[in-house]
Amino acid sequence: MIHTTVTTLVVIAVLVILGGSAIREFGIPIIVGLLAGAYSSICIAGPLWTVFRKLGGKIKAKKKYKAAKAK
């Protein structure tokens, strides 16, 4: 994820620096979007995935306990 973002960011940054005004107007929002997407993938999605995984394990354990108790 990080390698893909950095590689794309470098290419878009070069286009913004060397390109004309139309490319610059298009490239700057792309850079902002890349940074926002990288932040969300690294800082938000990872911790949320961990929380949901732990919660899923607790739910499975609770169901297993109820099933064993019912027998």
Biopython code that builds the backbone (N, CA, C, O; Angstrom):
import numpy as np
from Bio.PDB.StructureBuilder import StructureBuilder

atoms = [
    (1, "MET", "N", (0.826, -1.191, 0.000)),
    (1, "MET", "CA", (0.000, 0.000, 0.000)),
    (1, "MET", "C", (0.864, 1.246, 0.000)),
    (1, "MET", "O", (0.636, 2.159, -0.795)),
    (2, "ILE", "N", (1.844, 1.297, 0.874)),
    (2, "ILE", "CA", (2.676, 2.491, 0.978)),
    (2, "ILE", "C", (3.517, 2.663, -0.285)),
    (2, "ILE", "O", (3.681, 3.780, -0.775)),
    (3, "HIS", "N", (4.054, 1.554, -0.814)),
    (3, "HIS", "CA", (4.876, 1.643, -2.015)),
    (3, "HIS", "C", (4.062, 2.151, -3.204)),
    (3, "HIS", "O", (4.540, 2.979, -3.979)),
    (4, "THR", "N", (2.863, 1.668, -3.343)),
    (4, "THR", "CA", (1.998, 2.108, -4.434)),
    (4, "THR", "C", (1.679, 3.590, -4.317)),
    (4, "THR", "O", (1.721, 4.316, -5.310)),
    (5, "THR", "N", (1.361, 4.040, -3.116)),
    (5, "THR", "CA", (1.023, 5.449, -2.904)),
    (5, "THR", "C", (2.223, 6.342, -3.178)),
    (5, "THR", "O", (2.094, 7.371, -3.842)),
    (6, "VAL", "N", (3.374, 5.961, -2.677)),
    (6, "VAL", "CA", (4.571, 6.785, -2.872)),
    (6, "VAL", "C", (4.944, 6.842, -4.355)),
    (6, "VAL", "O", (5.276, 7.911, -4.867)),
    (7, "THR", "N", (4.894, 5.718, -5.038)),
    (7, "THR", "CA", (5.223, 5.696, -6.464)),
    (7, "THR", "C", (4.277, 6.582, -7.257)),
    (7, "THR", "O", (4.720, 7.369, -8.093)),
    (8, "THR", "N", (2.992, 6.465, -7.006)),
    (8, "THR", "CA", (2.014, 7.285, -7.706)),
    (8, "THR", "C", (2.187, 8.755, -7.341)),
    (8, "THR", "O", (2.070, 9.627, -8.201)),
    (9, "LEU", "N", (2.462, 9.028, -6.083)),
    (9, "LEU", "CA", (2.657, 10.405, -5.629)),
    (9, "LEU", "C", (3.854, 11.057, -6.322)),
    (9, "LEU", "O", (3.789, 12.228, -6.696)),
    (10, "VAL", "N", (4.942, 10.311, -6.493)),
    (10, "VAL", "CA", (6.119, 10.844, -7.169)),
    (10, "VAL", "C", (5.791, 11.197, -8.621)),
    (10, "VAL", "O", (6.167, 12.264, -9.107)),
    (11, "VAL", "N", (5.093, 10.300, -9.303)),
    (11, "VAL", "CA", (4.753, 10.552, -10.709)),
    (11, "VAL", "C", (3.833, 11.759, -10.836)),
    (11, "VAL", "O", (4.058, 12.616, -11.690)),
    (12, "ILE", "N", (2.821, 11.839, -10.018)),
    (12, "ILE", "CA", (1.890, 12.972, -10.090)),
    (12, "ILE", "C", (2.593, 14.268, -9.702)),
    (12, "ILE", "O", (2.324, 15.311, -10.298)),
    (13, "ALA", "N", (3.492, 14.225, -8.708)),
    (13, "ALA", "CA", (4.233, 15.429, -8.309)),
    (13, "ALA", "C", (5.097, 15.935, -9.460)),
    (13, "ALA", "O", (5.165, 17.142, -9.694)),
    (14, "VAL", "N", (5.758, 15.029, -10.182)),
    (14, "VAL", "CA", (6.568, 15.436, -11.333)),
    (14, "VAL", "C", (5.676, 16.049, -12.408)),
    (14, "VAL", "O", (6.044, 17.051, -13.022)),
    (15, "LEU", "N", (4.523, 15.463, -12.635)),
    (15, "LEU", "CA", (3.597, 16.035, -13.624)),
    (15, "LEU", "C", (3.122, 17.420, -13.207)),
    (15, "LEU", "O", (2.993, 18.308, -14.049)),
    (16, "VAL", "N", (2.863, 17.612, -11.929)),
    (16, "VAL", "CA", (2.416, 18.925, -11.441)),
    (16, "VAL", "C", (3.532, 19.949, -11.608)),
    (16, "VAL", "O", (3.279, 21.087, -12.003)),
    (17, "ILE", "N", (4.768, 19.546, -11.307)),
    (17, "ILE", "CA", (5.888, 20.476, -11.391)),
    (17, "ILE", "C", (6.221, 20.806, -12.851)),
    (17, "ILE", "O", (6.447, 21.968, -13.187)),
    (18, "LEU", "N", (6.251, 19.797, -13.710)),
    (18, "LEU", "CA", (6.685, 19.999, -15.090)),
    (18, "LEU", "C", (5.539, 20.255, -16.062)),
    (18, "LEU", "O", (5.775, 20.720, -17.177)),
    (19, "GLY", "N", (4.328, 19.968, -15.670)),
    (19, "GLY", "CA", (3.191, 20.080, -16.583)),
    (19, "GLY", "C", (2.651, 21.487, -16.698)),
    (19, "GLY", "O", (3.081, 22.403, -15.998)),
    (20, "GLY", "N", (1.719, 21.630, -17.581)),
    (20, "GLY", "CA", (1.084, 22.926, -17.786)),
    (20, "GLY", "C", (0.017, 23.201, -16.742)),
    (20, "GLY", "O", (-0.142, 22.454, -15.777)),
    (21, "SER", "N", (-0.706, 24.282, -16.953)),
    (21, "SER", "CA", (-1.698, 24.695, -15.956)),
    (21, "SER", "C", (-2.868, 23.710, -15.855)),
    (21, "SER", "O", (-3.397, 23.482, -14.767)),
    (22, "ALA", "N", (-3.266, 23.132, -16.982)),
    (22, "ALA", "CA", (-4.377, 22.173, -16.953)),
    (22, "ALA", "C", (-3.991, 20.922, -16.172)),
    (22, "ALA", "O", (-4.789, 20.393, -15.398)),
    (23, "ILE", "N", (-2.769, 20.455, -16.381)),
    (23, "ILE", "CA", (-2.302, 19.268, -15.657)),
    (23, "ILE", "C", (-2.137, 19.597, -14.181)),
    (23, "ILE", "O", (-2.437, 18.764, -13.325)),
    (24, "ARG", "N", (-1.664, 20.801, -13.872)),
    (24, "ARG", "CA", (-1.483, 21.218, -12.483)),
    (24, "ARG", "C", (-2.832, 21.259, -11.765)),
    (24, "ARG", "O", (-2.953, 20.802, -10.629)),
    (25, "GLU", "N", (-3.835, 21.807, -12.433)),
    (25, "GLU", "CA", (-5.175, 21.877, -11.830)),
    (25, "GLU", "C", (-5.760, 20.495, -11.581)),
    (25, "GLU", "O", (-6.544, 20.306, -10.651)),
    (26, "PHE", "N", (-5.383, 19.538, -12.405)),
    (26, "PHE", "CA", (-5.858, 18.169, -12.233)),
    (26, "PHE", "C", (-4.995, 17.393, -11.238)),
    (26, "PHE", "O", (-5.505, 16.542, -10.509)),
    (27, "GLY", "N", (-3.706, 17.679, -11.203)),
    (27, "GLY", "CA", (-2.773, 16.907, -10.380)),
    (27, "GLY", "C", (-2.866, 17.190, -8.903)),
    (27, "GLY", "O", (-2.708, 16.282, -8.086)),
    (28, "ILE", "N", (-3.119, 18.435, -8.544)),
    (28, "ILE", "CA", (-3.169, 18.785, -7.119)),
    (28, "ILE", "C", (-4.312, 18.064, -6.393)),
    (28, "ILE", "O", (-4.081, 17.529, -5.308)),
    (29, "PRO", "N", (-5.531, 18.026, -6.941)),
    (29, "PRO", "CA", (-6.572, 17.225, -6.264)),
    (29, "PRO", "C", (-6.249, 15.730, -6.216)),
    (29, "PRO", "O", (-6.634, 15.039, -5.273)),
    (30, "ILE", "N", (-5.543, 15.237, -7.232)),
    (30, "ILE", "CA", (-5.142, 13.827, -7.208)),
    (30, "ILE", "C", (-4.169, 13.575, -6.055)),
    (30, "ILE", "O", (-4.268, 12.556, -5.371)),
    (31, "ILE", "N", (-3.236, 14.493, -5.838)),
    (31, "ILE", "CA", (-2.284, 14.358, -4.733)),
    (31, "ILE", "C", (-3.022, 14.371, -3.393)),
    (31, "ILE", "O", (-2.736, 13.555, -2.516)),
    (32, "VAL", "N", (-3.966, 15.293, -3.237)),
    (32, "VAL", "CA", (-4.749, 15.357, -1.992)),
    (32, "VAL", "C", (-5.511, 14.048, -1.782)),
    (32, "VAL", "O", (-5.554, 13.520, -0.670)),
    (33, "GLY", "N", (-6.105, 13.533, -2.845)),
    (33, "GLY", "CA", (-6.834, 12.266, -2.746)),
    (33, "GLY", "C", (-5.937, 11.096, -2.394)),
    (33, "GLY", "O", (-6.322, 10.231, -1.606)),
    (34, "LEU", "N", (-4.748, 11.060, -2.968)),
    (34, "LEU", "CA", (-3.790, 9.996, -2.634)),
    (34, "LEU", "C", (-3.400, 10.039, -1.162)),
    (34, "LEU", "O", (-3.358, 9.012, -0.485)),
    (35, "LEU", "N", (-3.116, 11.247, -0.680)),
    (35, "LEU", "CA", (-2.735, 11.373, 0.732)),
    (35, "LEU", "C", (-3.893, 11.000, 1.660)),
    (35, "LEU", "O", (-3.681, 10.346, 2.681)),
    (36, "ALA", "N", (-5.106, 11.409, 1.312)),
    (36, "ALA", "CA", (-6.267, 11.065, 2.140)),
    (36, "ALA", "C", (-6.518, 9.559, 2.122)),
    (36, "ALA", "O", (-6.833, 8.969, 3.155)),
    (37, "GLY", "N", (-6.379, 8.942, 0.960)),
    (37, "GLY", "CA", (-6.575, 7.497, 0.857)),
    (37, "GLY", "C", (-5.524, 6.718, 1.622)),
    (37, "GLY", "O", (-5.837, 5.723, 2.276)),
    (38, "ALA", "N", (-4.273, 7.168, 1.546)),
    (38, "ALA", "CA", (-3.203, 6.490, 2.282)),
    (38, "ALA", "C", (-3.420, 6.621, 3.787)),
    (38, "ALA", "O", (-3.252, 5.655, 4.531)),
    (39, "TYR", "N", (-3.795, 7.824, 4.231)),
    (39, "TYR", "CA", (-4.068, 8.025, 5.654)),
    (39, "TYR", "C", (-5.192, 7.113, 6.127)),
    (39, "TYR", "O", (-5.086, 6.467, 7.169)),
    (40, "SER", "N", (-6.256, 7.071, 5.357)),
    (40, "SER", "CA", (-7.397, 6.263, 5.771)),
    (40, "SER", "C", (-7.046, 4.780, 5.798)),
    (40, "SER", "O", (-7.478, 4.060, 6.698)),
    (41, "SER", "N", (-6.272, 4.317, 4.827)),
    (41, "SER", "CA", (-5.901, 2.900, 4.790)),
    (41, "SER", "C", (-4.963, 2.521, 5.923)),
    (41, "SER", "O", (-5.080, 1.435, 6.492)),
    (42, "ILE", "N", (-4.040, 3.401, 6.251)),
    (42, "ILE", "CA", (-3.026, 3.068, 7.253)),
    (42, "ILE", "C", (-3.525, 3.338, 8.670)),
    (42, "ILE", "O", (-3.375, 2.493, 9.553)),
    (43, "CYS", "N", (-4.112, 4.498, 8.886)),
    (43, "CYS", "CA", (-4.426, 4.939, 10.249)),
    (43, "CYS", "C", (-5.847, 4.625, 10.703)),
    (43, "CYS", "O", (-6.112, 4.617, 11.905)),
    (44, "ILE", "N", (-6.749, 4.371, 9.796)),
    (44, "ILE", "CA", (-8.136, 4.134, 10.194)),
    (44, "ILE", "C", (-8.545, 2.685, 9.942)),
    (44, "ILE", "O", (-9.080, 2.035, 10.840)),
    (45, "ALA", "N", (-8.303, 2.169, 8.741)),
    (45, "ALA", "CA", (-8.779, 0.833, 8.386)),
    (45, "ALA", "C", (-8.089, -0.269, 9.196)),
    (45, "ALA", "O", (-8.742, -1.227, 9.610)),
    (46, "GLY", "N", (-6.787, -0.145, 9.425)),
    (46, "GLY", "CA", (-6.063, -1.174, 10.186)),
    (46, "GLY", "C", (-6.571, -1.341, 11.607)),
    (46, "GLY", "O", (-6.895, -2.457, 12.013)),
    (47, "PRO", "N", (-6.649, -0.257, 12.376)),
    (47, "PRO", "CA", (-7.178, -0.383, 13.734)),
    (47, "PRO", "C", (-8.646, -0.848, 13.765)),
    (47, "PRO", "O", (-9.031, -1.627, 14.637)),
    (48, "LEU", "N", (-9.451, -0.373, 12.824)),
    (48, "LEU", "CA", (-10.851, -0.833, 12.780)),
    (48, "LEU", "C", (-10.930, -2.320, 12.496)),
    (48, "LEU", "O", (-11.742, -3.022, 13.097)),
    (49, "TRP", "N", (-10.098, -2.810, 11.587)),
    (49, "TRP", "CA", (-10.077, -4.227, 11.270)),
    (49, "TRP", "C", (-9.727, -5.044, 12.513)),
    (49, "TRP", "O", (-10.323, -6.092, 12.760)),
    (50, "THR", "N", (-8.757, -4.560, 13.293)),
    (50, "THR", "CA", (-8.368, -5.252, 14.526)),
    (50, "THR", "C", (-9.520, -5.290, 15.522)),
    (50, "THR", "O", (-9.768, -6.323, 16.143)),
    (51, "VAL", "N", (-10.223, -4.174, 15.680)),
    (51, "VAL", "CA", (-11.357, -4.115, 16.607)),
    (51, "VAL", "C", (-12.448, -5.084, 16.165)),
    (51, "VAL", "O", (-12.988, -5.829, 16.983)),
    (52, "PHE", "N", (-12.773, -5.076, 14.870)),
    (52, "PHE", "CA", (-13.821, -5.972, 14.374)),
    (52, "PHE", "C", (-13.417, -7.427, 14.492)),
    (52, "PHE", "O", (-14.257, -8.286, 14.760)),
    (53, "ARG", "N", (-12.145, -7.713, 14.297)),
    (53, "ARG", "CA", (-11.672, -9.097, 14.417)),
    (53, "ARG", "C", (-11.798, -9.588, 15.857)),
    (53, "ARG", "O", (-12.238, -10.713, 16.094)),
    (54, "LYS", "N", (-11.416, -8.754, 16.812)),
    (54, "LYS", "CA", (-11.549, -9.133, 18.226)),
    (54, "LYS", "C", (-13.009, -9.294, 18.608)),
    (54, "LYS", "O", (-13.369, -10.221, 19.333)),
    (55, "LEU", "N", (-13.850, -8.392, 18.120)),
    (55, "LEU", "CA", (-15.280, -8.466, 18.402)),
    (55, "LEU", "C", (-15.888, -9.739, 17.814)),
    (55, "LEU", "O", (-16.720, -10.386, 18.450)),
    (56, "GLY", "N", (-15.469, -10.092, 16.598)),
    (56, "GLY", "CA", (-15.952, -11.325, 15.978)),
    (56, "GLY", "C", (-15.558, -12.554, 16.773)),
    (56, "GLY", "O", (-16.344, -13.494, 16.892)),
    (57, "GLY", "N", (-14.344, -12.558, 17.322)),
    (57, "GLY", "CA", (-13.898, -13.684, 18.145)),
    (57, "GLY", "C", (-14.718, -13.816, 19.414)),
    (57, "GLY", "O", (-15.029, -14.927, 19.842)),
    (58, "LYS", "N", (-15.071, -12.685, 20.020)),
    (58, "LYS", "CA", (-15.900, -12.713, 21.222)),
    (58, "LYS", "C", (-17.300, -13.223, 20.910)),
    (58, "LYS", "O", (-17.877, -13.978, 21.692)),
    (59, "ILE", "N", (-17.845, -12.813, 19.771)),
    (59, "ILE", "CA", (-19.192, -13.259, 19.386)),
    (59, "ILE", "C", (-19.190, -14.760, 19.120)),
    (59, "ILE", "O", (-20.112, -15.467, 19.530)),
    (60, "LYS", "N", (-18.151, -15.251, 18.431)),
    (60, "LYS", "CA", (-18.063, -16.694, 18.171)),
    (60, "LYS", "C", (-17.946, -17.476, 19.474)),
    (60, "LYS", "O", (-18.574, -18.522, 19.630)),
    (61, "ALA", "N", (-17.148, -16.975, 20.402)),
    (61, "ALA", "CA", (-16.980, -17.660, 21.683)),
    (61, "ALA", "C", (-18.296, -17.671, 22.455)),
    (61, "ALA", "O", (-18.630, -18.665, 23.100)),
    (62, "LYS", "N", (-19.036, -16.581, 22.391)),
    (62, "LYS", "CA", (-20.319, -16.508, 23.087)),
    (62, "LYS", "C", (-21.322, -17.499, 22.492)),
    (62, "LYS", "O", (-22.052, -18.164, 23.228)),
    (63, "LYS", "N", (-21.357, -17.598, 21.161)),
    (63, "LYS", "CA", (-22.252, -18.556, 20.505)),
    (63, "LYS", "C", (-21.865, -19.986, 20.855)),
    (63, "LYS", "O", (-22.732, -20.830, 21.085)),
    (64, "LYS", "N", (-20.570, -20.258, 20.894)),
    (64, "LYS", "CA", (-20.097, -21.595, 21.237)),
    (64, "LYS", "C", (-20.490, -21.958, 22.670)),
    (64, "LYS", "O", (-20.896, -23.084, 22.955)),
    (65, "TYR", "N", (-20.359, -20.978, 23.557)),
    (65, "TYR", "CA", (-20.728, -21.201, 24.961)),
    (65, "TYR", "C", (-22.220, -21.472, 25.085)),
    (65, "TYR", "O", (-22.625, -22.385, 25.804)),
    (66, "LYS", "N", (-23.044, -20.686, 24.388)),
    (66, "LYS", "CA", (-24.494, -20.894, 24.446)),
    (66, "LYS", "C", (-24.885, -22.249, 23.880)),
    (66, "LYS", "O", (-25.777, -22.910, 24.412)),
    (67, "ALA", "N", (-24.217, -22.673, 22.793)),
    (67, "ALA", "CA", (-24.518, -23.970, 22.187)),
    (67, "ALA", "C", (-24.138, -25.101, 23.143)),
    (67, "ALA", "O", (-24.865, -26.086, 23.270)),
    (68, "ALA", "N", (-23.000, -24.953, 23.808)),
    (68, "ALA", "CA", (-22.567, -26.006, 24.748)),
    (68, "ALA", "C", (-23.471, -26.037, 25.968)),
    (68, "ALA", "O", (-23.734, -27.106, 26.518)),
    (69, "LYS", "N", (-23.945, -24.880, 26.394)),
    (69, "LYS", "CA", (-24.816, -24.802, 27.550)),
    (69, "LYS", "C", (-26.194, -25.401, 27.257)),
    (69, "LYS", "O", (-26.823, -25.984, 28.140)),
    (70, "ALA", "N", (-26.653, -25.255, 26.023)),
    (70, "ALA", "CA", (-27.972, -25.761, 25.626)),
    (70, "ALA", "C", (-28.002, -27.289, 25.592)),
    (70, "ALA", "O", (-29.066, -27.884, 25.767)),
    (71, "LYS", "N", (-26.860, -27.931, 25.370)),
    (71, "LYS", "CA", (-26.826, -29.402, 25.296)),
    (71, "LYS", "C", (-26.886, -29.949, 26.652)),
    (71, "LYS", "O", (-26.870, -31.167, 26.827)),
]
sb = StructureBuilder()
sb.init_structure("model")
sb.init_model(0)
sb.init_chain("A")
sb.init_seg("    ")
for serial, (resi, resn, name, xyz) in enumerate(atoms, 1):
    if name == "N":
        sb.init_residue(resn, " ", resi, " ")
    sb.init_atom(name, np.array(xyz, "f"), 0.0, 1.0, " ", f" {name:<3s}", serial, name[0])
structure = sb.get_structure()
